[in-house]
Amino acid sequence: MIDLPIKPFYSLSELARVCGVQRRTLRKLFHREGIELLGSGKLAFVSLSEIERKLPTLFEGIRAAHHLLDGLG
């Protein structure tokens, strides 16, 4: 999950790519956790604040990756 800058919204495709899972798998996880996607299909987005509230393990991974990149630069 190294190549992921901190920003307010992420596309479903972007998150799936850096997490190493299929978009469909991530969509099912978000649905199960009650995370609302904005848009539909390939243009689905999710807010970082909603990930933080409803899926804290993914949020911590994003935060850790960001700190790791800061340490490398």
C-alpha positions in Angstrom: 0.0 0.0 0.0 3.0 2.3 -0.6 1.7 4.3 -3.6 -1.2 6.1 -1.9 -1.1 9.8 -1.1 -3.5 11.2 1.6 -6.5 12.9 0.0 -10.2 13.4 0.9 -11.6 10.9 -1.7 -10.3 7.7 -3.3 -11.6 5.9 -6.3 -12.6 2.3 -5.7 -10.2 1.3 -8.5 -7.3 3.1 -6.9 -7.9 1.6 -3.4 -8.3 -1.9 -4.9 -5.1 -1.6 -6.8 -3.0 -0.6 -3.8 -4.7 -3.1 -1.6 -4.0 -5.9 -4.1 -7.7 -7.0 -4.4 -10.3 -6.9 -7.1 -12.6 -3.9 -7.2 -15.6 -6.2 -6.8 -14.1 -7.6 -3.5 -13.5 -4.1 -2.1 -17.0 -3.0 -3.1 -18.5 -6.0 -1.2 -16.4 -5.2 1.8 -17.5 -1.5 1.8 -21.1 -2.6 1.4 -20.9 -5.0 4.3 -19.3 -2.3 6.5 -21.9 0.3 5.5 -19.5 2.5 3.6 -21.3 4.6 1.1 -19.8 4.8 -2.4 -20.2 8.0 -4.3 -20.9 7.4 -8.0 -21.2 4.0 -9.7 -19.2 1.5 -11.6 -15.6 2.5 -12.4 -16.3 6.0 -11.2 -17.1 5.0 -7.6 -15.4 7.1 -4.9 -15.2 6.7 -1.1 -14.3 9.4 1.4 -11.3 9.0 3.7 -13.3 10.1 6.7 -15.8 7.3 6.1 -13.0 4.8 5.8 -11.6 6.1 9.1 -14.9 5.8 10.9 -16.1 2.5 9.5 -13.0 0.5 8.5 -10.2 1.7 10.8 -7.8 -1.1 9.8 -7.8 0.1 6.2 -7.4 3.7 7.4 -4.4 2.8 9.6 -2.9 1.1 6.5 -3.3 4.2 4.4 -1.9 6.3 7.3 1.1 4.0 7.8 1.9 4.0 4.0 1.8 7.8 4.0 4.2 8.0 7.0 6.5 5.4 5.3 6.6 7.5 2.2 7.4 10.7 4.2 10.3 8.8 5.8 11.7 7.8 2.4 11.6 11.3 1.0 
